[in-house]
Amino acid sequence: MGRMRGNRTYVAPLALLVWLLVVAAKGCTDPNAIGVQTYGTVTGVVVDSRTQKPIPGALVSIGSLQVFHTDSNGGFVLTRVPQGTQTLHVDATALGYKPYNVDLDVSGANVQVPTVKLDSTS
């Protein structure tokens, strides 16, 4: 009885291994599968809505994996952004601005975001 119970612990991992071997032998045709995802590059500029001057040091992100601070000209470049609808988040609250969010359609290799104009919190 104890022997049968011990053998059962190998059934699930063995079944998983067989499934992986079958999938590997057939090949993967799902373009959304891990490792086959297509990506784009998102670029833009962040400025003060009143003065139109660039805002350096603003935090620009898409999800939690794509994070960048704007350069001295307010510019940013986010690479390897998964294609599809993504939310661009700009946070410059530490610099005295209201946060900004916009949904983007990342459908090509390069996406140019219209100038992001941040409003002052005061």
Biopython code that builds the backbone (N, CA, C, O; Angstrom):
import numpy as np
from Bio.PDB.StructureBuilder import StructureBuilder

atoms = [
    (1, "MET", "N", (0.829, -1.197, 0.000)),
    (1, "MET", "CA", (0.000, 0.000, 0.000)),
    (1, "MET", "C", (0.867, 1.250, 0.000)),
    (1, "MET", "O", (0.634, 2.165, -0.790)),
    (2, "GLY", "N", (1.871, 1.299, 0.885)),
    (2, "GLY", "CA", (2.765, 2.446, 0.932)),
    (2, "GLY", "C", (3.510, 2.627, -0.368)),
    (2, "GLY", "O", (3.825, 3.748, -0.765)),
    (3, "ARG", "N", (3.793, 1.510, -1.035)),
    (3, "ARG", "CA", (4.515, 1.579, -2.293)),
    (3, "ARG", "C", (3.686, 2.249, -3.377)),
    (3, "ARG", "O", (4.221, 3.046, -4.148)),
    (4, "MET", "N", (2.417, 1.951, -3.457)),
    (4, "MET", "CA", (1.542, 2.570, -4.451)),
    (4, "MET", "C", (1.424, 4.071, -4.207)),
    (4, "MET", "O", (1.433, 4.860, -5.152)),
    (5, "ARG", "N", (1.315, 4.455, -2.967)),
    (5, "ARG", "CA", (1.201, 5.876, -2.641)),
    (5, "ARG", "C", (2.461, 6.614, -3.105)),
    (5, "ARG", "O", (2.370, 7.731, -3.616)),
    (6, "GLY", "N", (3.619, 6.006, -2.932)),
    (6, "GLY", "CA", (4.868, 6.619, -3.372)),
    (6, "GLY", "C", (4.924, 6.783, -4.880)),
    (6, "GLY", "O", (5.450, 7.784, -5.366)),
    (7, "ASN", "N", (4.396, 5.829, -5.630)),
    (7, "ASN", "CA", (4.410, 5.910, -7.093)),
    (7, "ASN", "C", (3.478, 6.996, -7.610)),
    (7, "ASN", "O", (3.736, 7.579, -8.663)),
    (8, "ARG", "N", (2.403, 7.275, -6.888)),
    (8, "ARG", "CA", (1.451, 8.293, -7.334)),
    (8, "ARG", "C", (2.081, 9.684, -7.364)),
    (8, "ARG", "O", (1.658, 10.531, -8.151)),
    (9, "THR", "N", (3.057, 9.929, -6.545)),
    (9, "THR", "CA", (3.667, 11.256, -6.511)),
    (9, "THR", "C", (4.420, 11.580, -7.789)),
    (9, "THR", "O", (4.711, 12.747, -8.047)),
    (10, "TYR", "N", (4.742, 10.576, -8.594)),
    (10, "TYR", "CA", (5.467, 10.799, -9.836)),
    (10, "TYR", "C", (4.550, 10.969, -11.037)),
    (10, "TYR", "O", (5.020, 11.361, -12.105)),
    (11, "VAL", "N", (3.260, 10.690, -10.901)),
    (11, "VAL", "CA", (2.352, 10.730, -12.038)),
    (11, "VAL", "C", (2.168, 12.150, -12.563)),
    (11, "VAL", "O", (2.283, 12.369, -13.769)),
    (12, "ALA", "N", (1.886, 13.119, -11.696)),
    (12, "ALA", "CA", (1.655, 14.493, -12.156)),
    (12, "ALA", "C", (2.896, 15.093, -12.805)),
    (12, "ALA", "O", (2.789, 15.647, -13.899)),
    (13, "PRO", "N", (4.077, 15.007, -12.176)),
    (13, "PRO", "CA", (5.262, 15.561, -12.850)),
    (13, "PRO", "C", (5.588, 14.840, -14.150)),
    (13, "PRO", "O", (6.047, 15.467, -15.105)),
    (14, "LEU", "N", (5.359, 13.537, -14.200)),
    (14, "LEU", "CA", (5.627, 12.775, -15.423)),
    (14, "LEU", "C", (4.662, 13.204, -16.523)),
    (14, "LEU", "O", (5.065, 13.353, -17.677)),
    (15, "ALA", "N", (3.385, 13.405, -16.175)),
    (15, "ALA", "CA", (2.399, 13.851, -17.162)),
    (15, "ALA", "C", (2.768, 15.232, -17.702)),
    (15, "ALA", "O", (2.633, 15.491, -18.897)),
    (16, "LEU", "N", (3.232, 16.110, -16.825)),
    (16, "LEU", "CA", (3.664, 17.442, -17.253)),
    (16, "LEU", "C", (4.848, 17.357, -18.209)),
    (16, "LEU", "O", (4.884, 18.056, -19.222)),
    (17, "LEU", "N", (5.797, 16.518, -17.895)),
    (17, "LEU", "CA", (6.972, 16.334, -18.756)),
    (17, "LEU", "C", (6.565, 15.816, -20.126)),
    (17, "LEU", "O", (7.074, 16.296, -21.139)),
    (18, "VAL", "N", (5.661, 14.850, -20.180)),
    (18, "VAL", "CA", (5.198, 14.302, -21.458)),
    (18, "VAL", "C", (4.492, 15.392, -22.260)),
    (18, "VAL", "O", (4.716, 15.523, -23.463)),
    (19, "TRP", "N", (3.635, 16.179, -21.590)),
    (19, "TRP", "CA", (2.929, 17.253, -22.275)),
    (19, "TRP", "C", (3.915, 18.261, -22.863)),
    (19, "TRP", "O", (3.755, 18.688, -24.006)),
    (20, "LEU", "N", (4.936, 18.643, -22.089)),
    (20, "LEU", "CA", (5.940, 19.597, -22.577)),
    (20, "LEU", "C", (6.694, 19.045, -23.782)),
    (20, "LEU", "O", (6.985, 19.781, -24.724)),
    (21, "LEU", "N", (7.009, 17.767, -23.756)),
    (21, "LEU", "CA", (7.705, 17.156, -24.881)),
    (21, "LEU", "C", (6.835, 17.144, -26.128)),
    (21, "LEU", "O", (7.336, 17.364, -27.231)),
    (22, "VAL", "N", (5.537, 16.889, -25.973)),
    (22, "VAL", "CA", (4.623, 16.886, -27.111)),
    (22, "VAL", "C", (4.504, 18.290, -27.692)),
    (22, "VAL", "O", (4.546, 18.459, -28.911)),
    (23, "VAL", "N", (4.356, 19.302, -26.835)),
    (23, "VAL", "CA", (4.251, 20.686, -27.301)),
    (23, "VAL", "C", (5.536, 21.105, -28.009)),
    (23, "VAL", "O", (5.485, 21.748, -29.057)),
    (24, "ALA", "N", (6.674, 20.748, -27.451)),
    (24, "ALA", "CA", (7.955, 21.099, -28.070)),
    (24, "ALA", "C", (8.110, 20.428, -29.425)),
    (24, "ALA", "O", (8.641, 21.030, -30.357)),
    (25, "ALA", "N", (7.650, 19.185, -29.545)),
    (25, "ALA", "CA", (7.770, 18.464, -30.809)),
    (25, "ALA", "C", (6.873, 19.063, -31.883)),
    (25, "ALA", "O", (7.256, 19.106, -33.052)),
    (26, "LYS", "N", (5.688, 19.525, -31.506)),
    (26, "LYS", "CA", (4.757, 20.114, -32.461)),
    (26, "LYS", "C", (5.165, 21.528, -32.849)),
    (26, "LYS", "O", (4.902, 21.966, -33.969)),
    (27, "GLY", "N", (5.801, 22.239, -31.935)),
    (27, "GLY", "CA", (6.131, 23.647, -32.159)),
    (27, "GLY", "C", (5.010, 24.521, -31.644)),
    (27, "GLY", "O", (3.876, 24.066, -31.493)),
    (28, "CYS", "N", (5.316, 25.742, -31.381)),
    (28, "CYS", "CA", (4.350, 26.673, -30.825)),
    (28, "CYS", "C", (3.902, 27.631, -31.916)),
    (28, "CYS", "O", (4.731, 28.286, -32.547)),
    (29, "THR", "N", (2.592, 27.717, -32.143)),
    (29, "THR", "CA", (2.079, 28.605, -33.179)),
    (29, "THR", "C", (1.300, 29.772, -32.605)),
    (29, "THR", "O", (0.786, 30.589, -33.369)),
    (30, "ASP", "N", (1.191, 29.884, -31.279)),
    (30, "ASP", "CA", (0.445, 30.966, -30.644)),
    (30, "ASP", "C", (1.338, 32.202, -30.542)),
    (30, "ASP", "O", (2.322, 32.179, -29.803)),
    (31, "PRO", "N", (1.016, 33.303, -31.278)),
    (31, "PRO", "CA", (1.879, 34.486, -31.238)),
    (31, "PRO", "C", (1.875, 35.194, -29.888)),
    (31, "PRO", "O", (2.751, 36.022, -29.637)),
    (32, "ASN", "N", (0.921, 34.896, -29.015)),
    (32, "ASN", "CA", (0.878, 35.519, -27.697)),
    (32, "ASN", "C", (1.571, 34.684, -26.638)),
    (32, "ASN", "O", (1.584, 35.064, -25.467)),
    (33, "ALA", "N", (2.138, 33.578, -27.017)),
    (33, "ALA", "CA", (2.827, 32.729, -26.055)),
    (33, "ALA", "C", (4.083, 33.427, -25.559)),
    (33, "ALA", "O", (4.654, 34.269, -26.252)),
    (34, "ILE", "N", (4.500, 33.077, -24.371)),
    (34, "ILE", "CA", (5.706, 33.664, -23.788)),
    (34, "ILE", "C", (6.882, 33.415, -24.727)),
    (34, "ILE", "O", (7.064, 32.307, -25.232)),
    (35, "GLY", "N", (7.662, 34.439, -24.948)),
    (35, "GLY", "CA", (8.826, 34.319, -25.821)),
    (35, "GLY", "C", (8.514, 34.647, -27.273)),
    (35, "GLY", "O", (9.435, 34.834, -28.068)),
    (36, "VAL", "N", (7.232, 34.722, -27.639)),
    (36, "VAL", "CA", (6.847, 35.005, -29.014)),
    (36, "VAL", "C", (6.148, 36.359, -29.107)),
    (36, "VAL", "O", (5.816, 36.816, -30.201)),
    (37, "GLN", "N", (5.927, 36.998, -27.963)),
    (37, "GLN", "CA", (5.254, 38.298, -27.893)),
    (37, "GLN", "C", (6.000, 39.318, -28.746)),
    (37, "GLN", "O", (7.231, 39.320, -28.779)),
    (38, "THR", "N", (5.263, 40.177, -29.430)),
    (38, "THR", "CA", (5.888, 41.254, -30.200)),
    (38, "THR", "C", (5.869, 42.528, -29.362)),
    (38, "THR", "O", (4.997, 42.716, -28.513)),
    (39, "TYR", "N", (6.831, 43.386, -29.611)),
    (39, "TYR", "CA", (7.040, 44.566, -28.780)),
    (39, "TYR", "C", (7.145, 45.819, -29.634)),
    (39, "TYR", "O", (7.378, 45.758, -30.841)),
    (40, "GLY", "N", (6.969, 46.951, -28.975)),
    (40, "GLY", "CA", (7.144, 48.240, -29.622)),
    (40, "GLY", "C", (7.938, 49.162, -28.723)),
    (40, "GLY", "O", (8.215, 48.834, -27.570)),
    (41, "THR", "N", (8.301, 50.311, -29.250)),
    (41, "THR", "CA", (9.008, 51.341, -28.503)),
    (41, "THR", "C", (8.100, 52.558, -28.417)),
    (41, "THR", "O", (7.566, 53.015, -29.428)),
    (42, "VAL", "N", (7.926, 53.085, -27.203)),
    (42, "VAL", "CA", (7.066, 54.242, -26.971)),
    (42, "VAL", "C", (7.950, 55.426, -26.615)),
    (42, "VAL", "O", (8.762, 55.344, -25.693)),
    (43, "THR", "N", (7.796, 56.531, -27.346)),
    (43, "THR", "CA", (8.588, 57.742, -27.090)),
    (43, "THR", "C", (7.659, 58.938, -26.914)),
    (43, "THR", "O", (6.532, 58.948, -27.410)),
    (44, "GLY", "N", (8.150, 59.936, -26.204)),
    (44, "GLY", "CA", (7.359, 61.143, -26.022)),
    (44, "GLY", "C", (8.099, 62.194, -25.219)),
    (44, "GLY", "O", (9.268, 62.025, -24.869)),
    (45, "VAL", "N", (7.398, 63.283, -24.932)),
    (45, "VAL", "CA", (7.947, 64.408, -24.189)),
    (45, "VAL", "C", (6.907, 64.844, -23.160)),
    (45, "VAL", "O", (5.708, 64.844, -23.439)),
    (46, "VAL", "N", (7.377, 65.214, -21.964)),
    (46, "VAL", "CA", (6.515, 65.698, -20.892)),
    (46, "VAL", "C", (6.842, 67.167, -20.645)),
    (46, "VAL", "O", (7.999, 67.533, -20.436)),
    (47, "VAL", "N", (5.787, 68.016, -20.673)),
    (47, "VAL", "CA", (5.983, 69.455, -20.477)),
    (47, "VAL", "C", (4.972, 69.989, -19.465)),
    (47, "VAL", "O", (3.968, 69.342, -19.165)),
    (48, "ASP", "N", (5.254, 71.169, -18.952)),
    (48, "ASP", "CA", (4.347, 71.905, -18.080)),
    (48, "ASP", "C", (3.222, 72.460, -18.959)),
    (48, "ASP", "O", (3.495, 73.088, -19.982)),
    (49, "SER", "N", (1.971, 72.238, -18.577)),
    (49, "SER", "CA", (0.844, 72.663, -19.427)),
    (49, "SER", "C", (0.743, 74.184, -19.563)),
    (49, "SER", "O", (0.226, 74.678, -20.565)),
    (50, "ARG", "N", (1.219, 74.913, -18.592)),
    (50, "ARG", "CA", (1.109, 76.377, -18.619)),
    (50, "ARG", "C", (2.279, 77.016, -19.365)),
    (50, "ARG", "O", (2.076, 77.869, -20.228)),
    (51, "THR", "N", (3.504, 76.602, -19.032)),
    (51, "THR", "CA", (4.689, 77.241, -19.605)),
    (51, "THR", "C", (5.217, 76.536, -20.854)),
    (51, "THR", "O", (6.008, 77.111, -21.602)),
    (52, "GLN", "N", (4.785, 75.302, -21.082)),
    (52, "GLN", "CA", (5.259, 74.471, -22.192)),
    (52, "GLN", "C", (6.739, 74.095, -22.063)),
    (52, "GLN", "O", (7.340, 73.609, -23.021)),
    (53, "LYS", "N", (7.336, 74.321, -20.863)),
    (53, "LYS", "CA", (8.731, 73.944, -20.634)),
    (53, "LYS", "C", (8.811, 72.455, -20.283)),
    (53, "LYS", "O", (7.905, 71.915, -19.648)),
    (54, "PRO", "N", (9.893, 71.799, -20.696)),
    (54, "PRO", "CA", (10.045, 70.373, -20.392)),
    (54, "PRO", "C", (10.128, 70.125, -18.888)),
    (54, "PRO", "O", (10.587, 70.975, -18.125)),
    (55, "ILE", "N", (9.673, 68.941, -18.482)),
    (55, "ILE", "CA", (9.738, 68.546, -17.072)),
    (55, "ILE", "C", (10.730, 67.391, -16.949)),
    (55, "ILE", "O", (10.374, 66.243, -17.215)),
    (56, "PRO", "N", (11.968, 67.680, -16.549)),
    (56, "PRO", "CA", (12.933, 66.603, -16.342)),
    (56, "PRO", "C", (12.653, 65.881, -15.024)),
    (56, "PRO", "O", (12.207, 66.494, -14.054)),
    (57, "GLY", "N", (12.916, 64.584, -14.999)),
    (57, "GLY", "CA", (12.779, 63.799, -13.768)),
    (57, "GLY", "C", (11.396, 63.258, -13.493)),
    (57, "GLY", "O", (11.176, 62.656, -12.443)),
    (58, "ALA", "N", (10.445, 63.454, -14.412)),
    (58, "ALA", "CA", (9.115, 62.867, -14.228)),
    (58, "ALA", "C", (9.219, 61.350, -14.414)),
    (58, "ALA", "O", (9.983, 60.877, -15.256)),
    (59, "LEU", "N", (8.465, 60.603, -13.643)),
    (59, "LEU", "CA", (8.469, 59.141, -13.723)),
    (59, "LEU", "C", (7.431, 58.706, -14.749)),
    (59, "LEU", "O", (6.242, 58.982, -14.593)),
    (60, "VAL", "N", (7.884, 58.025, -15.797)),
    (60, "VAL", "CA", (7.007, 57.544, -16.865)),
    (60, "VAL", "C", (7.025, 56.029, -16.813)),
    (60, "VAL", "O", (8.092, 55.418, -16.747)),
    (61, "SER", "N", (5.831, 55.414, -16.842)),
    (61, "SER", "CA", (5.800, 53.951, -16.751)),
    (61, "SER", "C", (4.654, 53.366, -17.559)),
    (61, "SER", "O", (3.639, 54.012, -17.821)),
    (62, "ILE", "N", (4.864, 52.121, -17.939)),
    (62, "ILE", "CA", (3.819, 51.280, -18.515)),
    (62, "ILE", "C", (3.893, 50.000, -17.714)),
    (62, "ILE", "O", (4.850, 49.235, -17.831)),
    (63, "GLY", "N", (2.877, 49.769, -16.899)),
    (63, "GLY", "CA", (2.923, 48.624, -16.004)),
    (63, "GLY", "C", (4.013, 48.831, -14.968)),
    (63, "GLY", "O", (4.457, 49.954, -14.730)),
    (64, "SER", "N", (4.433, 47.752, -14.365)),
    (64, "SER", "CA", (5.477, 47.870, -13.343)),
    (64, "SER", "C", (6.850, 47.496, -13.886)),
    (64, "SER", "O", (7.855, 47.654, -13.192)),
    (65, "LEU", "N", (6.902, 47.000, -15.125)),
    (65, "LEU", "CA", (8.187, 46.563, -15.672)),
    (65, "LEU", "C", (8.870, 47.623, -16.523)),
    (65, "LEU", "O", (10.085, 47.573, -16.714)),
    (66, "GLN", "N", (8.113, 48.574, -17.032)),
    (66, "GLN", "CA", (8.666, 49.617, -17.892)),
    (66, "GLN", "C", (8.627, 50.943, -17.151)),
    (66, "GLN", "O", (7.581, 51.590, -17.097)),
    (67, "VAL", "N", (9.746, 51.355, -16.581)),
    (67, "VAL", "CA", (9.809, 52.595, -15.804)),
    (67, "VAL", "C", (11.003, 53.419, -16.280)),
    (67, "VAL", "O", (12.090, 52.886, -16.505)),
    (68, "PHE", "N", (10.785, 54.736, -16.432)),
    (68, "PHE", "CA", (11.835, 55.604, -16.942)),
    (68, "PHE", "C", (11.624, 56.998, -16.372)),
    (68, "PHE", "O", (10.484, 57.411, -16.161)),
    (69, "HIS", "N", (12.701, 57.727, -16.121)),
    (69, "HIS", "CA", (12.623, 59.143, -15.743)),
    (69, "HIS", "C", (12.898, 59.976, -16.989)),
    (69, "HIS", "O", (13.781, 59.652, -17.783)),
    (70, "THR", "N", (12.136, 61.046, -17.150)),
    (70, "THR", "CA", (12.359, 61.900, -18.311)),
    (70, "THR", "C", (13.738, 62.550, -18.220)),
    (70, "THR", "O", (14.251, 62.815, -17.133)),
    (71, "ASP", "N", (14.316, 62.797, -19.381)),
    (71, "ASP", "CA", (15.644, 63.418, -19.431)),
    (71, "ASP", "C", (15.531, 64.929, -19.250)),
    (71, "ASP", "O", (14.453, 65.441, -18.947)),
    (72, "SER", "N", (16.634, 65.638, -19.434)),
    (72, "SER", "CA", (16.655, 67.091, -19.203)),
    (72, "SER", "C", (15.748, 67.852, -20.168)),
    (72, "SER", "O", (15.395, 69.002, -19.905)),
    (73, "ASN", "N", (15.367, 67.223, -21.282)),
    (73, "ASN", "CA", (14.459, 67.842, -22.249)),
    (73, "ASN", "C", (13.025, 67.349, -22.089)),
    (73, "ASN", "O", (12.169, 67.635, -22.926)),
    (74, "GLY", "N", (12.762, 66.602, -21.006)),
    (74, "GLY", "CA", (11.433, 66.058, -20.781)),
    (74, "GLY", "C", (11.125, 64.821, -21.603)),
    (74, "GLY", "O", (10.002, 64.318, -21.573)),
    (75, "GLY", "N", (12.104, 64.331, -22.330)),
    (75, "GLY", "CA", (11.887, 63.194, -23.225)),
    (75, "GLY", "C", (11.985, 61.848, -22.519)),
    (75, "GLY", "O", (12.630, 61.717, -21.479)),
    (76, "PHE", "N", (11.334, 60.856, -23.107)),
    (76, "PHE", "CA", (11.412, 59.489, -22.598)),
    (76, "PHE", "C", (11.327, 58.487, -23.738)),
    (76, "PHE", "O", (10.745, 58.763, -24.786)),
    (77, "VAL", "N", (11.918, 57.318, -23.514)),
    (77, "VAL", "CA", (11.871, 56.209, -24.449)),
    (77, "VAL", "C", (11.656, 54.940, -23.632)),
    (77, "VAL", "O", (12.475, 54.598, -22.780)),
    (78, "LEU", "N", (10.558, 54.249, -23.895)),
    (78, "LEU", "CA", (10.284, 52.964, -23.251)),
    (78, "LEU", "C", (10.396, 51.889, -24.319)),
    (78, "LEU", "O", (9.662, 51.914, -25.307)),
    (79, "THR", "N", (11.301, 50.956, -24.131)),
    (79, "THR", "CA", (11.515, 49.892, -25.116)),
    (79, "THR", "C", (10.886, 48.591, -24.632)),
    (79, "THR", "O", (10.578, 48.435, -23.450)),
    (80, "ARG", "N", (10.703, 47.670, -25.556)),
    (80, "ARG", "CA", (10.141, 46.341, -25.280)),
    (80, "ARG", "C", (8.783, 46.422, -24.585)),
    (80, "ARG", "O", (8.511, 45.683, -23.639)),
    (81, "VAL", "N", (7.938, 47.331, -25.068)),
    (81, "VAL", "CA", (6.569, 47.444, -24.568)),
    (81, "VAL", "C", (5.726, 46.431, -25.335)),
    (81, "VAL", "O", (5.693, 46.474, -26.565)),
    (82, "PRO", "N", (5.044, 45.520, -24.641)),
    (82, "PRO", "CA", (4.225, 44.527, -25.349)),
    (82, "PRO", "C", (3.155, 45.204, -26.202)),
    (82, "PRO", "O", (2.511, 46.159, -25.767)),
    (83, "GLN", "N", (2.975, 44.696, -27.420)),
    (83, "GLN", "CA", (1.962, 45.273, -28.292)),
    (83, "GLN", "C", (0.574, 44.985, -27.740)),
    (83, "GLN", "O", (0.355, 43.973, -27.074)),
    (84, "GLY", "N", (-0.358, 45.882, -28.024)),
    (84, "GLY", "CA", (-1.717, 45.816, -27.510)),
    (84, "GLY", "C", (-2.028, 47.117, -26.789)),
    (84, "GLY", "O", (-1.260, 48.076, -26.871)),
    (85, "THR", "N", (-3.148, 47.152, -26.086)),
    (85, "THR", "CA", (-3.523, 48.356, -25.341)),
    (85, "THR", "C", (-2.735, 48.407, -24.041)),
    (85, "THR", "O", (-2.787, 47.476, -23.238)),
    (86, "GLN", "N", (-2.010, 49.492, -23.839)),
    (86, "GLN", "CA", (-1.192, 49.689, -22.644)),
    (86, "GLN", "C", (-1.533, 51.050, -22.042)),
    (86, "GLN", "O", (-1.882, 51.984, -22.763)),
    (87, "THR", "N", (-1.431, 51.157, -20.721)),
    (87, "THR", "CA", (-1.682, 52.429, -20.050)),
    (87, "THR", "C", (-0.353, 53.099, -19.715)),
    (87, "THR", "O", (0.476, 52.544, -18.994)),
    (88, "LEU", "N", (-0.168, 54.294, -20.249)),
    (88, "LEU", "CA", (1.007, 55.102, -19.951)),
    (88, "LEU", "C", (0.675, 55.933, -18.721)),
    (88, "LEU", "O", (-0.347, 56.618, -18.685)),
    (89, "HIS", "N", (1.535, 55.873, -17.722)),
    (89, "HIS", "CA", (1.331, 56.625, -16.476)),
    (89, "HIS", "C", (2.515, 57.574, -16.304)),
    (89, "HIS", "O", (3.670, 57.155, -16.380)),
    (90, "VAL", "N", (2.221, 58.856, -16.072)),
    (90, "VAL", "CA", (3.258, 59.853, -15.826)),
    (90, "VAL", "C", (3.013, 60.410, -14.429)),
    (90, "VAL", "O", (1.930, 60.911, -14.127)),
    (91, "ASP", "N", (4.037, 60.316, -13.580)),
    (91, "ASP", "CA", (3.913, 60.771, -12.196)),
    (91, "ASP", "C", (5.041, 61.759, -11.890)),
    (91, "ASP", "O", (6.220, 61.406, -11.878)),
    (92, "ALA", "N", (4.643, 62.992, -11.648)),
    (92, "ALA", "CA", (5.601, 64.029, -11.267)),
    (92, "ALA", "C", (5.076, 64.742, -10.029)),
    (92, "ALA", "O", (5.291, 65.942, -9.861)),
    (93, "THR", "N", (4.384, 63.999, -9.157)),
    (93, "THR", "CA", (3.817, 64.604, -7.952)),
    (93, "THR", "C", (4.901, 65.170, -7.052)),
    (93, "THR", "O", (4.684, 66.185, -6.391)),
    (94, "ALA", "N", (6.062, 64.532, -7.015)),
    (94, "ALA", "CA", (7.170, 65.041, -6.204)),
    (94, "ALA", "C", (7.690, 66.373, -6.755)),
    (94, "ALA", "O", (8.343, 67.136, -6.043)),
    (95, "LEU", "N", (7.396, 66.641, -8.021)),
    (95, "LEU", "CA", (7.829, 67.884, -8.655)),
    (95, "LEU", "C", (6.713, 68.935, -8.676)),
    (95, "LEU", "O", (6.895, 70.029, -9.209)),
    (96, "GLY", "N", (5.549, 68.591, -8.088)),
    (96, "GLY", "CA", (4.451, 69.548, -7.997)),
    (96, "GLY", "C", (3.422, 69.461, -9.106)),
    (96, "GLY", "O", (2.743, 70.447, -9.390)),
    (97, "TYR", "N", (3.287, 68.288, -9.749)),
    (97, "TYR", "CA", (2.326, 68.124, -10.840)),
    (97, "TYR", "C", (1.339, 66.997, -10.542)),
    (97, "TYR", "O", (1.633, 66.073, -9.784)),
    (98, "LYS", "N", (0.169, 67.098, -11.154)),
    (98, "LYS", "CA", (-0.849, 66.058, -11.040)),
    (98, "LYS", "C", (-0.458, 64.859, -11.902)),
    (98, "LYS", "O", (0.132, 65.038, -12.968)),
    (99, "PRO", "N", (-0.776, 63.633, -11.458)),
    (99, "PRO", "CA", (-0.476, 62.450, -12.278)),
    (99, "PRO", "C", (-1.308, 62.458, -13.563)),
    (99, "PRO", "O", (-2.346, 63.114, -13.648)),
    (100, "TYR", "N", (-0.831, 61.722, -14.544)),
    (100, "TYR", "CA", (-1.465, 61.684, -15.864)),
    (100, "TYR", "C", (-1.479, 60.248, -16.342)),
    (100, "TYR", "O", (-0.473, 59.549, -16.223)),
    (101, "ASN", "N", (-2.611, 59.789, -16.885)),
    (101, "ASN", "CA", (-2.742, 58.448, -17.460)),
    (101, "ASN", "C", (-3.389, 58.538, -18.830)),
    (101, "ASN", "O", (-4.290, 59.350, -19.043)),
    (102, "VAL", "N", (-2.938, 57.712, -19.753)),
    (102, "VAL", "CA", (-3.559, 57.631, -21.072)),
    (102, "VAL", "C", (-3.357, 56.212, -21.613)),
    (102, "VAL", "O", (-2.289, 55.621, -21.452)),
    (103, "ASP", "N", (-4.400, 55.677, -22.255)),
    (103, "ASP", "CA", (-4.290, 54.368, -22.890)),
    (103, "ASP", "C", (-3.686, 54.539, -24.271)),
    (103, "ASP", "O", (-4.058, 55.439, -25.025)),
    (104, "LEU", "N", (-2.742, 53.656, -24.590)),
    (104, "LEU", "CA", (-2.066, 53.686, -25.886)),
    (104, "LEU", "C", (-2.329, 52.388, -26.626)),
    (104, "LEU", "O", (-2.459, 51.328, -26.013)),
    (105, "ASP", "N", (-2.407, 52.475, -27.938)),
    (105, "ASP", "CA", (-2.487, 51.277, -28.764)),
    (105, "ASP", "C", (-1.103, 51.035, -29.342)),
    (105, "ASP", "O", (-0.701, 51.672, -30.316)),
    (106, "VAL", "N", (-0.383, 50.110, -28.731)),
    (106, "VAL", "CA", (0.962, 49.767, -29.209)),
    (106, "VAL", "C", (0.768, 48.679, -30.259)),
    (106, "VAL", "O", (0.710, 47.491, -29.941)),
    (107, "SER", "N", (0.670, 49.108, -31.517)),
    (107, "SER", "CA", (0.403, 48.147, -32.588)),
    (107, "SER", "C", (1.525, 48.090, -33.616)),
    (107, "SER", "O", (1.498, 47.256, -34.522)),
    (108, "GLY", "N", (2.483, 48.948, -33.482)),
    (108, "GLY", "CA", (3.602, 48.946, -34.414)),
    (108, "GLY", "C", (4.914, 48.930, -33.663)),
    (108, "GLY", "O", (4.937, 48.843, -32.435)),
    (109, "ALA", "N", (5.990, 49.013, -34.389)),
    (109, "ALA", "CA", (7.315, 48.963, -33.771)),
    (109, "ALA", "C", (7.606, 50.241, -32.981)),
    (109, "ALA", "O", (8.288, 50.194, -31.957)),
    (110, "ASN", "N", (7.094, 51.377, -33.452)),
    (110, "ASN", "CA", (7.357, 52.657, -32.788)),
    (110, "ASN", "C", (6.060, 53.423, -32.590)),
    (110, "ASN", "O", (5.268, 53.573, -33.520)),
    (111, "VAL", "N", (5.850, 53.908, -31.372)),
    (111, "VAL", "CA", (4.666, 54.697, -31.053)),
    (111, "VAL", "C", (5.132, 56.033, -30.492)),
    (111, "VAL", "O", (5.822, 56.078, -29.474)),
    (112, "GLN", "N", (4.756, 57.119, -31.157)),
    (112, "GLN", "CA", (5.076, 58.461, -30.688)),
    (112, "GLN", "C", (3.862, 58.986, -29.940)),
    (112, "GLN", "O", (2.788, 59.140, -30.522)),
    (113, "VAL", "N", (4.031, 59.262, -28.645)),
    (113, "VAL", "CA", (2.952, 59.782, -27.814)),
    (113, "VAL", "C", (2.843, 61.280, -28.055)),
    (113, "VAL", "O", (3.861, 61.970, -28.102)),
    (114, "PRO", "N", (1.604, 61.804, -28.212)),
    (114, "PRO", "CA", (1.482, 63.266, -28.286)),
    (114, "PRO", "C", (2.074, 63.884, -27.012)),
    (114, "PRO", "O", (2.109, 63.234, -25.968)),
    (115, "THR", "N", (2.531, 65.113, -27.095)),
    (115, "THR", "CA", (3.159, 65.775, -25.941)),
    (115, "THR", "C", (2.260, 65.659, -24.720)),
    (115, "THR", "O", (1.080, 66.005, -24.763)),
    (116, "VAL", "N", (2.844, 65.163, -23.621)),
    (116, "VAL", "CA", (2.118, 65.019, -22.353)),
    (116, "VAL", "C", (2.230, 66.345, -21.619)),
    (116, "VAL", "O", (3.332, 66.791, -21.299)),
    (117, "LYS", "N", (1.097, 66.972, -21.352)),
    (117, "LYS", "CA", (1.061, 68.269, -20.675)),
    (117, "LYS", "C", (0.534, 68.066, -19.257)),
    (117, "LYS", "O", (-0.628, 67.713, -19.055)),
    (118, "LEU", "N", (1.422, 68.298, -18.270)),
    (118, "LEU", "CA", (1.051, 68.103, -16.880)),
    (118, "LEU", "C", (0.582, 69.414, -16.252)),
    (118, "LEU", "O", (1.148, 70.480, -16.495)),
    (119, "ASP", "N", (-0.468, 69.303, -15.439)),
    (119, "ASP", "CA", (-1.000, 70.449, -14.710)),
    (119, "ASP", "C", (-0.348, 70.515, -13.336)),
    (119, "ASP", "O", (-0.106, 69.488, -12.702)),
    (120, "SER", "N", (-0.069, 71.726, -12.887)),
    (120, "SER", "CA", (0.501, 71.961, -11.576)),
    (120, "SER", "C", (-0.534, 71.635, -10.497)),
    (120, "SER", "O", (-1.736, 71.790, -10.713)),
    (121, "THR", "N", (-0.057, 71.183, -9.336)),
    (121, "THR", "CA", (-0.964, 70.895, -8.219)),
    (121, "THR", "C", (-1.351, 72.160, -7.473)),
    (121, "THR", "O", (-2.275, 72.128, -6.661)),
    (122, "SER", "N", (-0.678, 73.262, -7.721)),
    (122, "SER", "CA", (-1.003, 74.511, -7.000)),
    (122, "SER", "C", (-1.795, 75.463, -7.849)),
    (122, "SER", "O", (-2.147, 76.551, -7.394)),
]
sb = StructureBuilder()
sb.init_structure("model")
sb.init_model(0)
sb.init_chain("A")
sb.init_seg("    ")
for serial, (resi, resn, name, xyz) in enumerate(atoms, 1):
    if name == "N":
        sb.init_residue(resn, " ", resi, " ")
    sb.init_atom(name, np.array(xyz, "f"), 0.0, 1.0, " ", f" {name:<3s}", serial, name[0])
structure = sb.get_structure()
